[in-house]
Structure formats: C-alpha cells, structure tokens
Amino acid sequence: MKPHPLILDESNNKHEYRLNQKPIPGTTNILGEMGFTPKYSSEDPFHRNRGRAVHKMAQLYAAGTLDISTLGDLIVPFYPAVQEFHLQYKPRIIHSELLVWHGGLNYAGQTDQAGIWKCGSPYVADYKSSDTTNEPAEYTDLQTALYMLGIQWMIKTGKIPPFPGVTTSTPWRRFGIMLWSGPKAAGLSHRLIEYKSSFSIEVAIGIVKAYHWKKNGAR
C-alpha cells in the first residue's frame, strides 16, 4: 500500500495541508472561516503552543514512549488527565495524530486518535486541554465528524488498511476528550464527551460544501 501524499506544513507557525504539493483546506480552517469556531487571538500563542505540547504528550503516552522527565512544568499538570483516560477506557489505538483527507469533499485534517473502542466499534477522538473549560468546544462535534468521514473515505479507497474486525456496517463512535490541568468533576482530571448526532454529520458535510461554494465564487 503506497503512502499517501498528504503533508502538514507547520514551519514558520503555519498549519497548512498540501496534497500532491497543492494546498488543501483543513477542517479547523474550514470551520473557522464558516463561523463555527471561537476566534482566538493570533497575537498570544501561549494556549496554542501549550495545546500542541499536550497533544504530543498524549501521542507519546499512547505509543508507550513517553519519558515523563522530559515534560515541561506547564505540561506536567496535564499528565494525570491523559493517564486517567487510558486507564479508565483502555482504547485500542490504531492511529495517533493521523493525517486524513477526503477526496470527494476536498478537505484534510489531523485526528488525535482513532481505533477500536472497548465495545468493538471504531472511533475517532479529539483532545482539548484547558485549565477551566468544562467540556470541549461545540465545534468538536463537527470536527470529529469530518475526521471520521475522512478516515472512512481513506479506508474505502485503499489509502489506509481497514480497522481489524470492522465492516462497512459497523457503527462508528466520536468523542471529545477534555483534559484539565487539575482534578475537577468527580475528582477526575478529564471528561469524555460522546457525539451521537447523525445530523451533526450532515451539517459537517454541508459546511464543507458551503465553504467550497463560497471559495469558488458562489457559482
């Protein structure tokens, strides 16, 4: 199976996807331009950089290669949240930080985690980290829908192998994982939110189509 030609360029504080060297819009950018994500100040990179570092820690933890002694002081408080999640749910992770794209809808993204949930269903999950926010932002519902659709398209077209034991009729699950820097609800440092609405999936598809309609001059 040939490696797919999708890359993520993060040089010079960029976060841009290119497919066969051509730009392809990312899920976060699409949702942002269509008004579905909060407007964060680009002048204050603190939370953006901390969030990326927390994501990297979670990725290394899932791979079993995390060296806790290398974590910075701002990242250490989030370690219990990542550990709690894995110990409580024990997901079978197949992909971590997977670059995905959907050739039919023409978008790309990077899902934090995808695999097999303990019930046997395939799943996608997205991490969000905060000191105070109670749950992932509402757009995470749409974001995970697009990641799921992208993975399904890549499996269908042979870009990545099928998940073990999963057929086209197996229902998928979508989650937002809130990671806190200290214990909150019920003494836990994380919160798992499941997104069950099939309508959200339809909305996500409509947003992408509207984005391209708008970019193509509304013709």
C-alpha positions, 0 to 999 in steps of 0.5 A: 500500500503506497503512502499517501501524499498528504503533508502538514506544513507547520514551519514558520507557525503555519498549519497548512495541508498540501496534497500532491504539493497543492494546498488543501483546506483543513477542517479547523480552517474550514470551520473557522472561516464558516463561523463555527469556531471561537476566534482566538487571538493570533497575537498570544500563542501561549494556549496554542503552543501549550495545546500542541505540547499536550497533544504530543504528550498524549501521542507519546503516552499512547505509543508507550514512549513517553519519558515523563522527565522530559515534560515541561512544568506547564505540561506536567499538570496535564499528565494525570488527565491523559493517564486517567483516560487510558486507564479508565477506557483502555482504547485500542489505538490504531492511529495517533495524530493521523493525517486524513483527507477526503477526496470527494469533499476536498478537505484534510485534517489531523485526528488525535486518535482513532481505533477500536473502542472497548465495545468493538466499534471504531472511533475517532477522538479529539483532545482539548486541554484547558485549565477551566473549560468544562467540556470541549468546544461545540465545534468538536462535534463537527470536527470529529465528524469530518475526521471520521468521514475522512478516515472512512473515505481513506479506508474505502479507497485503499489509502489506509488498511481497514480497522481489524474486525470492522465492516462497512456496517459497523457503527462508528463512535466520536468523542471529545476528550477534555483534559484539565490541568487539575482534578475537577468533576468527580475528582477526575482530571478529564471528561469524555464527551460522546457525539451521537448526532447523525445530523451533526454529520450532515451539517459537517458535510454541508459546511464543507460544501458551503465553504467550497461554494463560497471559495469558488465564487458562489457559482 
